[in-house]
Structures are given as structure tokens and as C-alpha cells.
Amino acid sequence: MSTAVSIASDFDGGNIVVKDASQAECIRLEIRRDIAADYFQWFYFSVTAQVGQQLGFSLENAEKASYSDAWEGYHVVASYDRESWFRIPAEYQEGQLVWQHRPEQEQVFYSYFAPYDQARHQALLASIAEHHRCEQIDSCTTVDGHSVELFKFSAGEPSTHKRKLWLIARQHPGETMAEWFMEGLLETLFTFGNDEALLAGADIYFVVNMNPDGSWAGNLRTNGAGTDLNRAWQDPSEESSPEVLMVRNAMDKIGVDMFLDIHGDEELPYVFTAGCEGNPGYSLRLQELEERFRRRYQEINPDFQSVYGYDKDEPGKADLRIACNQVGQRFDCLSFTIEMPFKDNANIPDAKEGWSPERSRNLGVSTLELMAELLPDLR
């Protein structure tokens, strides 16, 4: 006889709907839609069961998810302690994502990707606040009452000639690899940030999590108002996208010489960038900067590649609602979206972990090195 199991998702970032858990070998689940929006793909829940008990799961609405093609080749992420995450083989069958597992401990967590939870987020904010070269220069309150903080990292003497480098992460809350990326970059900047050219020549402005509403609610793409922040940059508002409004206003005041927007892609099993080739103001100078960025990125970190990615926009046809395009056009600067996979890097596969928090962190470190190299040529 099947032994009963207990399923929970009442923690930050949690998302699951239990349809039937009466049979441990056939637990029927659905993913809940984003609050106030129709997107869904992110899931995150815990199961308490007997050690070694055979568990079987089916996500029954996988076919209707925002990116149903993403399930092919995808494997579920799991952990016993929410520190170390590993992959469990899954299959996409007849519109459902199914997997089986015999847990080695009483409680196990399953997720779409390794979560970046509130406790870790607060610890990251604390490390930023304690650093003598960091200052909070702006903030806003979200629709759901969370705080989004804009920080500046500066070293050396103040100068109007310093380049202004901007990074934001997690506009889409389910793309947790973006905050892992920022953690790796900032930890290296804070601990080993001794590149004199970078420190003397640039101020770095950053937001580690643009969308705390969606992060804590377990959303895939939207904030508390149901807004996809990465479609709000042309006309942000206090009512639906205060996060974007705050950052864009600060950019208008300060200026931008390089902008990187950190994301994750559900479908493509690669690390890649999306640029501004479709912007009306795109120039040969920007094209050459983009090409150099991609070429050096691949040399610095082999997880990056430039063969696979999104289809390029036709000249003058860019969607200026998107952060990368809006900022690139607005400031005539090098502006990229950096995408990491939810699955694995097909060029360098890792059967145990797939794409992981550590690889996301390492990509952030490599990006910091690349920013320092490009600094003299940004203008």
C-alpha cells in the first residue's frame, strides 16, 4: 500500500497546486499561474515522505505552460538542504512533465531551477551595505510593498570622466540564475576587486533583484501588478512598474556607458547574449563593441558561445519596451541581455547538476573581468 506524503509550497518562491497526492507513486500536480497574469512555468515545493519511498510526479498542465517547448531535454532540480542542488531525470510525455525519485532523506525540495531565497537575498544586501565602497543611491517601493534598492560601487577619486557601468538582474523573478550571477560578480568585486583600471575608471551601478514581488510569490515573469518588467522600459509607471521607473530615472540623471541585463532562458541550452542590432541608433561603433564583447567573453569563459541565440532584429525594428534595447538606444551605449539556460549548457554538459548556481556565479566573475577590459573603449 502506498504511504501518504505531505507536499508544501508555503514559503517564499513556492509554487505548486496539488491535484491528488493520495498515491505516492502517482502524485498529480499543476503549476500555479503568476499572480495577476497568465504566465507560468516556475515551480518549487517540498515533499515529506519515508526515506527510500518510490515517488512519482506529473505536472499535468506542462503543455499549457508559457514555454511548453522548454520541457524537452529538461531535468528537475532537487535538494535536501536547499544548499546543494542536483538533477533528477524527467520526461515530457503527452503534455505532462513526469519524473520519479526515491529520496534519501525525509524531506526533499523540487524546483524548476535552484531558488535564490529571501534569506540569501537579505544576506547579499547585508554584504553590500557593509562594504565601504558601496552606497545605496535610490530605492522604490513595489506594488506589493517590497523594496528595490539601487547601489553604486565606487573607488578612487570622484571624476566626471569615469565610465558608468550598469547591471540589473531578475526582472523575471523565476530566472533565479540571474541573482546567483550577481552574487558571484559582487563577491569577487568586493573581495578581489583590485583591478586598478576598473576601480579608477568606472563607477558600477547595480540592482540585484528588480522583482521581489514575483520572487517571493513564486511567479515566472511578472510583478505584483502582473507587469512583465522587461516590457515596461519605454513607458514605465508608478502604478504598474515602479521598479523600472526608478532605475530609468536614475539612468537619465547619471548616464550610462554600458548596460547588462541578466536573465535566464527556458528553451535554449546555451549561454548567449542579445544585443541592439535592431535599434534605430545602432552604429558600426556599437557593432564592433558587441563583436569584441562576445569574442572575449568566449575566450574568458568557455560556457559562453555566440553561435546559438535569439533571431536578430531587423534594422530599426527593435522592441524598445525591452530594457536592453531602450537603454542602448537612449544612451547610445553597449547594451546586452545576458541569457543563461534553465537546462544545461549543451556544449559542456554536466549530468549531475546541469546549469547550476556555481556556473552562474562563475559567469558573473568572468563578466567583471570583461567589463574591465572593455572600459577604455566604451566611448
C-alpha positions as CSV (number, residue, x, y, z in Angstrom):
1,M,0.0,0.0,0.0
2,S,1.2,3.5,-0.9
3,T,2.3,5.6,2.2
4,A,0.9,9.1,2.3
5,V,3.2,12.1,1.6
6,S,3.0,15.7,2.6
7,I,3.5,18.5,0.0
8,A,4.1,22.1,0.8
9,S,4.9,25.3,-1.0
10,D,4.0,27.9,1.6
11,F,7.5,29.5,1.6
12,D,9.0,32.3,-0.4
13,G,9.2,31.4,-4.0
14,G,6.9,28.4,-3.5
15,N,4.6,27.4,-6.4
16,I,2.6,24.2,-6.8
17,V,-1.1,23.1,-6.9
18,V,-1.7,19.6,-5.6
19,K,-4.4,17.8,-7.6
20,D,-4.0,14.4,-6.0
21,A,-1.3,13.1,-3.6
22,S,-3.2,10.0,-2.3
23,Q,-0.9,7.7,-4.2
24,A,2.9,8.4,-3.7
25,E,3.7,6.7,-6.9
26,C,1.4,9.0,-8.9
27,I,1.3,12.5,-7.5
28,R,-0.7,14.8,-9.7
29,L,0.4,18.4,-9.7
30,E,-0.1,21.7,-11.6
31,I,1.9,24.9,-11.7
32,R,0.1,28.0,-10.4
33,R,-0.1,30.9,-12.8
34,D,1.7,34.2,-11.9
35,I,-0.3,36.5,-9.6
36,A,-2.4,38.8,-11.8
37,A,-1.0,37.3,-15.1
38,D,-1.3,34.3,-17.3
39,Y,2.4,33.3,-17.3
40,F,3.5,30.1,-15.6
41,Q,6.5,27.7,-15.7
42,W,8.3,28.2,-12.4
43,F,7.6,25.5,-9.7
44,Y,9.1,25.0,-6.2
45,F,7.8,22.7,-3.5
46,S,8.8,20.3,-0.7
47,V,7.8,16.7,-0.1
48,T,7.9,14.9,3.1
49,A,7.9,11.1,2.8
50,Q,9.5,7.9,4.0
51,V,13.2,7.6,3.2
52,G,13.6,5.5,0.1
53,Q,9.9,5.6,-0.8
54,Q,9.2,5.5,-4.5
55,L,7.7,8.8,-5.6
56,G,6.2,9.6,-9.0
57,F,5.2,13.1,-10.1
58,S,3.3,14.5,-13.1
59,L,2.9,18.2,-13.9
60,E,-0.3,17.9,-15.7
61,N,-0.5,21.4,-17.2
62,A,3.0,21.5,-18.5
63,E,1.7,21.5,-22.1
64,K,0.0,24.8,-21.4
65,A,3.0,26.5,-19.7
66,S,4.4,29.7,-21.1
67,Y,7.2,27.9,-22.9
68,S,6.0,24.3,-23.5
69,D,8.9,23.6,-25.8
70,A,11.2,24.1,-22.9
71,W,10.3,20.8,-21.3
72,E,12.1,18.8,-23.9
73,G,15.5,17.9,-22.5
74,Y,14.8,19.5,-19.1
75,H,15.5,17.7,-15.8
76,V,14.1,18.7,-12.4
77,V,16.3,20.3,-9.8
78,A,16.2,18.8,-6.3
79,S,17.8,19.3,-2.9
80,Y,17.7,18.0,0.7
81,D,19.1,21.1,2.4
82,R,18.4,23.9,-0.2
83,E,22.2,24.5,-0.4
84,S,23.3,21.7,-2.7
85,W,21.1,21.0,-5.8
86,F,21.2,18.1,-8.2
87,R,19.2,17.0,-11.3
88,I,16.6,14.3,-11.5
89,P,15.8,12.9,-14.9
90,A,12.4,13.9,-16.2
91,E,10.4,13.2,-19.4
92,Y,7.9,15.2,-21.3
93,Q,5.1,12.8,-22.2
94,E,1.7,13.5,-23.6
95,G,1.7,17.1,-22.5
96,Q,2.9,16.3,-18.9
97,L,6.3,16.6,-17.3
98,V,6.9,13.4,-15.3
99,W,9.7,12.1,-13.0
100,Q,10.4,9.5,-10.4
101,H,12.6,9.7,-7.3
102,R,13.5,7.7,-4.2
103,P,14.5,10.4,-1.7
104,E,17.4,9.6,0.7
105,Q,16.1,11.9,3.4
106,E,12.6,12.5,4.8
107,Q,12.2,16.0,3.2
108,V,13.2,16.8,-0.4
109,F,12.7,20.0,-2.4
110,Y,11.9,20.1,-6.1
111,S,12.2,23.2,-8.2
112,Y,12.5,24.5,-11.8
113,F,15.9,25.9,-11.0
114,A,17.8,26.4,-7.8
115,P,15.9,29.1,-5.9
116,Y,17.5,32.3,-4.6
117,D,15.5,32.6,-1.5
118,Q,14.8,35.6,0.7
119,A,17.3,34.7,3.4
120,R,20.1,34.6,0.9
121,H,18.9,37.8,-0.7
122,Q,18.9,39.6,2.6
123,A,22.4,38.3,3.3
124,L,23.6,39.6,-0.1
125,L,22.0,43.0,0.7
126,A,23.8,43.0,4.1
127,S,27.2,42.3,2.5
128,I,26.5,45.2,0.1
129,A,25.5,47.6,2.9
130,E,28.7,46.7,4.9
131,H,31.1,47.3,2.1
132,H,32.8,50.7,2.4
133,R,32.8,51.3,-1.4
134,C,29.1,50.7,-1.8
135,E,26.3,53.2,-1.2
136,Q,22.5,53.0,-1.8
137,I,21.7,55.9,-4.1
138,D,18.0,55.2,-4.7
139,S,15.1,52.9,-3.9
140,C,11.4,52.4,-4.6
141,T,8.5,50.5,-3.1
142,T,6.9,47.9,-5.2
143,V,3.2,47.3,-5.8
144,D,3.3,44.6,-3.0
145,G,5.3,46.8,-0.6
146,H,8.7,45.3,-1.2
147,S,11.8,47.4,-1.6
148,V,14.1,47.6,-4.6
149,E,17.5,49.2,-4.0
150,L,19.8,50.8,-6.4
151,F,23.5,50.7,-5.3
152,K,26.7,52.4,-6.5
153,F,30.2,50.8,-6.2
154,S,32.9,53.5,-6.5
155,A,36.6,53.6,-5.7
156,G,39.3,56.1,-6.1
157,E,38.8,59.8,-6.6
158,P,35.4,61.1,-7.9
159,S,35.7,62.1,-11.5
160,T,33.3,63.2,-14.3
161,H,35.4,61.1,-16.7
162,K,34.6,57.8,-15.0
163,R,32.6,55.3,-17.1
164,K,29.1,54.4,-15.7
165,L,28.5,50.7,-15.8
166,W,25.0,49.3,-15.0
167,L,23.9,45.8,-14.2
168,I,20.4,44.7,-13.2
169,A,19.1,41.2,-12.6
170,R,16.0,39.2,-12.1
171,Q,13.4,41.3,-13.9
172,H,11.8,38.0,-14.5
173,P,11.6,36.5,-10.9
174,G,11.7,32.8,-11.9
175,E,15.1,33.4,-13.6
176,T,16.9,32.9,-10.3
177,M,20.3,32.2,-12.0
178,A,20.4,35.9,-12.6
179,E,20.8,36.7,-8.9
180,W,23.3,33.8,-8.5
181,F,25.3,35.6,-11.3
182,M,25.1,38.9,-9.4
183,E,26.3,37.2,-6.2
184,G,29.4,35.8,-7.9
185,L,30.2,39.1,-9.6
186,L,29.8,41.2,-6.4
187,E,31.7,38.8,-4.2
188,T,34.6,39.0,-6.5
189,L,34.3,42.7,-6.8
190,F,34.2,43.1,-3.0
191,T,36.9,40.6,-2.1
192,F,39.3,40.7,-5.0
193,G,38.4,43.9,-6.7
194,N,42.0,45.1,-7.2
195,D,41.9,45.9,-10.9
196,E,43.1,49.4,-10.8
197,A,41.9,50.3,-14.3
198,L,38.4,49.3,-13.4
199,L,38.3,50.9,-10.0
200,A,39.9,54.1,-11.1
201,G,38.0,54.4,-14.4
202,A,34.4,53.3,-13.6
203,D,31.5,53.5,-11.2
204,I,29.3,50.5,-11.1
205,Y,25.5,50.8,-10.6
206,F,23.5,47.7,-9.8
207,V,20.2,46.2,-8.7
208,V,20.5,42.5,-7.6
209,N,16.7,41.8,-7.8
210,M,14.4,44.0,-9.8
211,N,11.3,42.0,-9.0
212,P,10.9,41.0,-5.3
213,D,7.1,40.8,-5.7
214,G,7.3,38.0,-8.2
215,S,10.3,36.4,-6.4
216,W,8.5,35.9,-3.2
217,A,5.2,35.0,-4.8
218,G,6.7,32.2,-7.0
219,N,6.0,34.0,-10.3
220,L,7.8,33.3,-13.5
221,R,7.8,36.7,-15.2
222,T,5.7,39.4,-13.5
223,N,5.5,41.7,-10.5
224,G,2.6,42.2,-8.1
225,A,0.7,44.2,-10.7
226,G,1.0,41.5,-13.3
227,T,3.6,43.5,-15.3
228,D,6.4,42.0,-17.3
229,L,9.1,44.5,-16.3
230,N,11.2,43.7,-19.3
231,R,8.3,45.1,-21.5
232,A,7.9,48.3,-19.5
233,W,11.0,50.3,-20.3
234,Q,9.5,52.6,-22.9
235,D,6.7,53.8,-20.7
236,P,7.2,52.8,-17.0
237,S,4.7,54.0,-14.4
238,E,4.5,54.3,-10.7
239,E,1.3,52.2,-10.8
240,S,2.4,49.2,-12.7
241,S,6.2,49.3,-12.9
242,P,7.8,51.5,-10.2
243,E,10.9,49.3,-10.3
244,V,11.7,50.2,-13.9
245,L,10.7,53.9,-13.4
246,M,13.1,54.3,-10.5
247,V,16.1,52.8,-12.4
248,R,15.4,54.6,-15.7
249,N,15.0,57.9,-13.9
250,A,18.4,57.3,-12.2
251,M,20.0,56.4,-15.5
252,D,18.7,59.7,-17.1
253,K,20.2,61.6,-14.2
254,I,23.6,59.8,-14.1
255,G,24.2,58.5,-17.6
256,V,25.1,55.0,-18.9
257,D,28.2,53.8,-20.7
258,M,27.5,50.0,-20.5
259,F,24.3,48.2,-19.5
260,L,24.0,44.5,-18.8
261,D,20.6,42.9,-18.0
262,I,20.9,39.4,-16.6
263,H,18.3,36.7,-17.5
264,G,17.7,33.0,-17.9
265,D,16.2,31.3,-21.0
266,E,13.8,28.4,-20.7
267,E,14.3,26.8,-24.1
268,L,17.8,27.2,-25.3
269,P,20.5,25.1,-23.6
270,Y,23.3,27.7,-24.1
271,V,24.7,30.9,-22.6
272,F,24.4,33.8,-25.0
273,T,23.7,37.5,-25.4
274,A,21.0,39.5,-27.2
275,G,22.1,42.9,-28.5
276,C,20.7,46.1,-30.0
277,E,21.2,45.4,-33.7
278,G,17.6,46.4,-34.4
279,N,17.8,49.8,-32.7
280,P,17.3,52.9,-34.9
281,G,20.6,54.3,-33.5
282,Y,22.7,51.2,-34.0
283,S,26.1,52.1,-35.4
284,L,29.3,50.5,-36.6
285,R,30.9,51.5,-33.3
286,L,28.3,49.6,-31.3
287,Q,28.5,46.6,-33.7
288,E,32.3,46.4,-33.2
289,L,31.9,46.7,-29.4
290,E,29.3,43.9,-29.4
291,E,31.5,41.7,-31.5
292,R,34.5,42.3,-29.3
293,F,32.4,41.6,-26.1
294,R,31.2,38.3,-27.5
295,R,34.6,37.2,-28.7
296,R,36.4,37.9,-25.5
297,Y,33.6,36.5,-23.3
298,Q,34.0,33.2,-25.0
299,E,37.8,33.3,-24.5
300,I,37.4,34.2,-20.8
301,N,34.7,31.7,-20.0
302,P,34.0,28.6,-22.3
303,D,30.4,28.4,-21.1
304,F,29.7,31.4,-23.3
305,Q,29.1,31.0,-27.0
306,S,27.8,33.1,-29.9
307,V,26.5,30.5,-32.4
308,Y,23.1,29.9,-30.8
309,G,20.7,32.6,-29.6
310,Y,17.7,34.7,-30.5
311,D,17.0,35.7,-34.1
312,K,18.4,39.1,-34.8
313,D,16.1,42.0,-35.1
314,E,15.8,43.7,-38.5
315,P,17.3,47.2,-38.6
316,G,15.0,49.7,-37.0
317,K,12.6,47.0,-35.8
318,A,13.8,46.6,-32.2
319,D,11.2,46.4,-29.4
320,L,12.1,49.5,-27.4
321,R,9.9,48.2,-24.4
322,I,12.8,45.8,-23.7
323,A,15.5,47.1,-21.3
324,C,18.5,46.2,-23.5
325,N,17.0,48.0,-26.5
326,Q,15.6,51.0,-24.6
327,V,18.9,51.7,-22.7
328,G,21.1,51.1,-25.8
329,Q,19.0,53.5,-27.8
330,R,18.6,56.1,-25.1
331,F,22.3,56.3,-24.2
332,D,24.0,55.2,-27.4
333,C,25.9,52.6,-25.4
334,L,26.9,49.0,-25.4
335,S,23.8,47.2,-24.1
336,F,23.3,43.5,-23.7
337,T,20.8,41.0,-22.3
338,I,22.8,38.0,-20.9
339,E,20.9,34.7,-21.0
340,M,21.7,31.5,-19.1
341,P,19.9,28.2,-19.5
342,F,17.5,26.5,-17.2
343,K,18.5,23.2,-18.6
344,D,22.3,22.6,-19.1
345,N,24.9,24.0,-21.4
346,A,24.7,21.6,-24.3
347,N,28.3,22.4,-25.3
348,I,29.7,21.5,-21.9
349,P,27.1,19.2,-20.2
350,D,27.1,18.3,-16.5
351,A,24.9,15.2,-15.9
352,K,24.7,15.8,-12.1
353,E,23.9,19.5,-11.9
354,G,23.2,20.8,-15.4
355,W,23.4,24.6,-15.5
356,S,23.9,25.4,-11.8
357,P,24.2,28.2,-9.2
358,E,28.0,27.8,-9.3
359,R,28.3,28.1,-13.0
360,S,26.0,31.2,-12.9
361,R,28.3,32.7,-10.2
362,N,31.4,31.9,-12.3
363,L,29.8,33.6,-15.3
364,G,29.3,36.7,-13.2
365,V,33.0,36.7,-12.3
366,S,34.0,36.4,-15.9
367,T,31.8,39.3,-16.8
368,L,33.5,41.5,-14.3
369,E,36.9,40.7,-16.0
370,L,35.4,41.5,-19.4
371,M,34.0,44.8,-18.2
372,A,37.4,45.9,-17.1
373,E,38.9,45.0,-20.5
374,L,36.4,47.0,-22.5
375,L,36.3,50.0,-20.2
376,P,38.7,52.3,-22.2
377,D,36.8,51.7,-25.5
378,L,33.2,52.2,-24.3
379,R,33.2,55.9,-25.6
